[in-house]
Every structure is written in structure tokens, then in C-alpha cells.
């Protein structure tokens, strides 16, 4: 029996996933001592726990690790050397000593060069004719035989693609990506052994300016802040079987040409591709002085990740041909077309239509236009831009020879090639679509860096957007490496500003800013999120100086009372009540936002100091947080449980940041939050800052009905209103498109902006109920919220601890609840009837009691004498009133909805004083038809 049990253990527990450092898409790592992570699949052994692990290098050296550590485990062998190929295997045992088989070997190579080994020079055109001119660079090499292995390292001031004998060496695009070029440049490492046989080979680099030569700025003007011309650097190491090595580098011996097919290229402008052009005028390349030594990329590159066919061909009122791809996306078009020589096909891109035409006003000075010029000859020609991208659902096609063939045009979706890690489903179709809209917005805006938008003359790494969205991002995709890389540039920009974090990273705008709450707090919040969600302790150690520098600036700005006020702030940006031309005019006092974020950053920095064992720092920052708490309570919170700004964001900050911790006061604030939410008839009343927090605050306070009404609201402003209007991504403004289908008149209007989609993290943590309470999901709190209006909700998250799957469903017998705990986790239950239970790995199901029956309608039924607040609390009654008004007079309906305080105890008729008598009668009839129900 014992032998059988042991054999079963060997079969059941296995190392299912093994990686070095961050990437799954390449064996190359950026550091010589890469941390190792693995996931054990022990589905057939409920309760399995890791007791020890062994790591084997190249089938020889073995290191033993006691305990349960499995994520970012320190490298136990000598440091890796460049261009050496190694294989790592792992096996694990349970707590009684039963060992798994060895994992499949995982190849590991150091992608970085040794210190002092980078010899390549940056080269470009010697005599460019205009700024940002695309270029081709080439050199022919002679390879001896046989080649043992060859590694190519490449980078650019701009974007490059490298080919050998006409074959691309990899599938990346827009490499190496956007960084603070003056201080930090990334390089790629690629194994090109298979492309180098004995004989002559041409290495060619296609180069565009991309982010390096783009013109940044607002007000219709832009400035090139990095450089006028792109340049590239390449280093090829060829190792022969006899042990010799040859190194080829870019230098003055290369040739350059401005005659390639890409005639012009810009991130904002688009690209001109002319198939008639031939690179026949080659000249010696110019060496470009640039002192920064490139570093190996740690994160995934940008790649083509999907393709979407044309869904519909439209004809605009002006006669233009419009292609609808059915999805607002980020990428470009691949076109197959035949026609006479010199035929020019023009592609213009936009996210929406307005009055049936391409809606280009929100693009501002971004032309977002690609021009394709045919060589002719009768054969199909294939075009795809290489140095640009667009945010679009629609494309206008002009100049097509003959009738446009939709099958010949494909949308190519681009993003940083992160692994998707989370999926959500519920009984509410609009909620499911909102979730997918958020996925698409993150996908499109996580392109090299986390951008605000992908379409207009901006596309920048706004720190506030990234900060509020970081928890959702870390749930939906494995963005640990990408955001970690971005944080490196954040610190570089911060150091240049004396500890102040700029609005955008990289700092392309170069505004002379002071500390700005919620934006600069990306320095403390984003690394904390990465450490919590991914168990990546190194990001805290690496960013600790940045965290301290930011928090120190805030402490100094606040002064001895801990209250930060008097500085210019962006506040609760894009509060829906703000006028279109004043997006920062929010209902909440900017000092409340600023002081709350000072508390949050001081608290997180104290926690980071504790994790790093820095006792004095922990004491200092904890004291600053406590001083700020006291100042906040003294200045902004009344003893009766009111905020000095009686706005939802004010309450949400005080509650969710934990500034208010006294139970009775928390209850009073939570009750008032529910009341101010009702005041707006359960329409959203928060901007960038409050939106990620408000459902948590309502849920924590026990106001599930208010949370449900707010979440499931379909009128504007709300999360679901854009979905009802056909949105396929998240909008920048709650009303980026107005009710009549026109574009918001504000100068700043995007239809692909992830910030307001930060609510999706709540879907996973609260609605489904899966929250990580120890770094890397080592421990999980399972506390689903059985929200009114939802019949079932489920989710799957592929965490660093393994797959967590959970859900609940209402049935006649009760609510069926399920939870799958991975082998590296334990879960604490906070489910009615199961509170406090602690469970191990495996699949678990329960049935718990349904909530009570829905409340009935008011005594005597619904009528014009029903109190306003009672009508507001009933979705059906509220709809009966507003829908009747809208059918009669849409403007009157909107006016009454927005002017009414829906917390009033006055009879409904009192707020309908200007409604015509016949319409009043129709409202009374609609209410009467609800009968005694209507809740």
C-alpha cells in the first residue's frame, strides 16, 4: 500500500511551469543570477503543500531548497556568462518527503553582455534630407564553417527591424521600445545560429524614428526632445566549432541608404510606403555619438498578437469608403492590393464615426494616416507599416484601384506581448462586455509603456492613469516585467526633478511641475501592487529610493500638521460634473485628495521599509502616516460622520485608504456615502481618483444595494452606458460620446482610455471574491459578494501560485459557491456560514443560504405621492418615471434627473412641478402598473 501511495504521488504532483526571471517567450534573461519560479500541479492531491525543492543545472549541479518558496527563488549557482546555454530542472517534494519527477528542462541564457563588452556604435544616415528620415543600414559578412552558435544584440534610437539575407531575425515590432533615451536604452538578444551557414550574408537594418524623433507637446505644436534622426547599433557574436569567435559591430564600415520603401514615418503622422523606391544610393553610414550603454530588456517586446477582419463596409454621406472592424483596437492595417504603378491608397484611422463620417477631431494634430504607393506590374502587393501604430475601429480608404475588397485588408493588433492571466463571466451581459472592453483598453495601451490613449497626439505614460489602474492590470495580464521596466524610467525622470514624479514617464512633456497627488504616487503604489500580486520583492528593493524620494517631497509639502494643501493639483480628474473644458473641476476638495495620497504613500513606504528590514525608516514613515491621519481627521472629517467635501470620492478615500479606522465613524461615513450615491440616483459621480474605490467603500460599509445600483446603472454617467452605446473599449470621459451620437466638445476626448475601467479589479476581489492577502497569492481571502441583480459570477486567475478559480450561482436550493485553490496557496473563507475556515489546495464547493426576499413596494402602491428617495431605491420605479419623461421630452427628462436630489423624503410630485399635466398622468399610470412590487 505504501509503495502504491508513493507511485501515485510521483504521478500526481508535477512541476507544470518553470521560468527564469519574468519572460516566458524567450530563454534570454537580463541578469546573470536569474530568479526561478515554478508552479506545481497537484490537482489529484487535495491539500498538497511543498515541503522542499531541488534545482538542477545542466543535469549535474543540484541545489536543495527547504520550505514552500517557489516564486522568484534566488539563483543557487554561479552567475551565468554571456552566450552560454544552460538547462534548469526542478523537482519538488510534499511535506512528508514524496518527490515529484524532474520538470522538463528549461533553457536559460544570459541576454546581457559582460561589462565593457558592448562595442557597437550607433550609426545612421550621413546626409539626411529632412528630420526623422527612415533609413536602411547594411553590411555583408563572410561566415566561416561550421558555426557553433551566433547571438545578435540590437538596439535603436527609434525603432528597428533586423534581417539576415532578407529574413527577419525575430517577430518583434517597434523594438526596442520607448525609454528615457538619454539615460536608458534597451537591447534585444536573438539566437541567429540557424541563419548563418558558411558563406556571404547581408545583415540589414530597417530604421524609423518612432518615439525617438516624435514631436511632443500640446496646443497644436510639438518639439523633438530626443533627436532629429534615428540611429541603430548592432553587435553579432559568431562562435565557431573550433572555439574561435568573430564579433561584427555597427561602425563607419557600414552602408546607409534613404531610398527604402518607407519614405516617411511617425507615431502620430502615420507612414508612407512607396513600393517604387529602391535603396540604390548606398553611402557610408555616419557614426552617431551616444554614450549610453544599452541594457538587456527584461520585459516582453511589442508583437503582433491578433488579426481582425473587416466586419462591415460602409459608405459615408460624403461618399467615402469606411471599413468597420467591429472592435476599437491598436495596431495597423495589412493590405494586399494590385494596381497601376503610382497608384496611391490612403488609409485614415479613427475610433468612432460622427454624422456618418470618420470622427477625426479628437485626434488633434495626429494625422493617423498611412499612404501606400504601388509599384504596379499586375501582381498583388502587400503593405504593412513598420514604424507607427494607430488607435481605431474605422478606417477610411481612398484611392483604391477599383472596388475595395474587404478581404484584402486586415487589422493587425499590436501590444507588449504580456501573458493574459484573468477571465471573468457573469449573468449580466453588459457587465461581461464592460470587462472585455477593459481588457481591450489595457491591451491597446500597454504598448511598450502604459499609455493614456493610443490615437491622438499624446499616447504618453501618464502616471496617474497607471497608478489607479495598476491593480486591475496586475490581475488581467502578467505585467510585472513591463511595469517594472517603466518604473526604472520613472525613477530616472524623478531624479532629474529632485524627487518629483512628472505627469508622464518617459517625461516627454517636460512641464515644470510640483508634486501632484495621485499622479506622482505611482512611485509608491505601482511597485507595491507588483510586490503584492506577483510576489516580486525585488521591485520594492529596486524602487525603494524612488518611493522615499517621492514621500519625502510630500511630507515636506504638507508641513507639521500633515495636511497637504496650497499646491496646484489635478484632483479627481474628469469628475462627470466637470465642464468639458475644465476636466479638473471636481466636487471634492483637491486638498482632501492630496492629503489622502500623502497618507497612502507614507504608509506604503513604511511597509516597504519594514519588508527590507530598515527599522529607522519604517518608524519615520509610519509616524508621518499617523501625523497625516490625524491632520486629515481634524481638517476634513466632522464628528458626525460628514466629509467637508460632501462628495463620493472624499468618503471613498477616507474609507478605502484606511484613514478612518474608528468603527463608529467608519459606519457613519459609509452610510453617508450611500446617501450621496442615492442623491445622484445611483449615477457615477467620481473621476479618476474615486472611481476605483467607490464600490469597495460601499461594499465594506454593507451597502450592497447601492453598490449594485451604481454598478449596473445604464444611464449616463455610468460604467455601462458606453456599453449600451456600442463601446468596445473604455472611454476617457464618462460622456466621450454624447447621447445624440456626437463627440464630446472637450479638447481632450478619447474612446480608449483604461483609467475608468479600474473597477474591474473589484470584479475579481469582491464580486467573485478572490483577494491575495499575502504576496503572490500565497494566502487568499475568499469573500464573494452576492450582489443584487447578479445571478452568477465566476473568474479564473492564473497567479504565480497557480490557477485560482472561483464563482457563485443562485439556485433554488441556495447559492452554490466554488473555489479552486492552487498547490502553493491556502485560503481563508469569509462566506456566510463558513467564516474563518482555513482550507488548502484543491477544488471546494458549498451551498449557502440565499439572501432574503426582495423588499416589496411601498404600502398603498406606487404613485405620485411616493417619496422621492423610495422611488430612487427602486430601479423599476425610477425607470418608470424617467422613461416616461424621456418618451415625452428627452431634454426635460435629463433636466429633472440631474437637478433632483434623490434623497428627498418629499413626494415625487414635488420635484415634477414643471411636467405637463398629460405627462404627469402617464407617469402615474406607469407607476400604478408596477403594483405592489417594483423593487
Secondary structure, 3 states (H helix, E strand, C coil): CHHHHHHHHHHHCEEEEEEECCCCCCCEECCCCCCEEEEEECCCCCCCCEEEEEEEECCCEEEEEECCCCCCECCCCCCCCECCEEEEEEEEEECCCCECCCCCCEEEEECCCCCCCCCCCEEECCCCCCCCCCEEEEEEEEECCCEEEEEEEEEEECEEEEEECCEECCCECCECCCCCCCCCCEEEEEECHHHCCCEEEEEEEEEECHHHHCEECCCCCCEECCCCCCEEEEEEEEEECCCCEEEEECCCCCEEECCCCEEEEECCCEEEEECCCCCCCCEECEEECCCCCCEECCCCCEEEEEEEECCEEEECCCCCEEEEEEEEEEEEEEEEECCCCCCEEEEEEECCEECCEECCHHHCCCCCEEEEECCCCCCCEEEECCCCCEEEEEEEEECCCCCCCHHHEEEEEEEECCCECEEEEECCHHHHHHHHHHHHHHHHHECCCECCCCCCCCCCCEHHHHHHHHHHHHHHECCHHHHHHHHHHHHHHHHHCCCCCCCECCCCCCCCCCCCCCCCCHHHHHHHHHHHHHCCHHHHHHHHHHHHHHHHHHHHHHCCCCCCCCCCCCCCCCCCCCCCCCCCCCCCCHHHHHHHHHHHHHHHHHHHHHHCCCHHHHHHHHHHHHHHHHHHHHHHECCCCCECCCCHHHHHHHHHCCCCCCHHHHHHHHHHHHHHHHHCCCCCCCCHHHHCCHHHHHHHCCCHHHHHHHHHCCCCCCCCHHHHCCCCCCCCCCCCECCCCCECCCCCCCCCCCHHHHHHHHHHHHHHCEEEEEHHHCEEEECCCCCCCCCEEEEEEEECCEEEEEEEEEECCEEEEEEEECCCCEEEECCCCCCCCEECCEEEEEEECCCCCCCCCCCCCCCCCCEHHHHHHCHHHHHHHHHHHHHHCHHHHHHHHHHCCCCCCCEHHHHCCCCCHHHHHHHHHHHHCCCCCCC
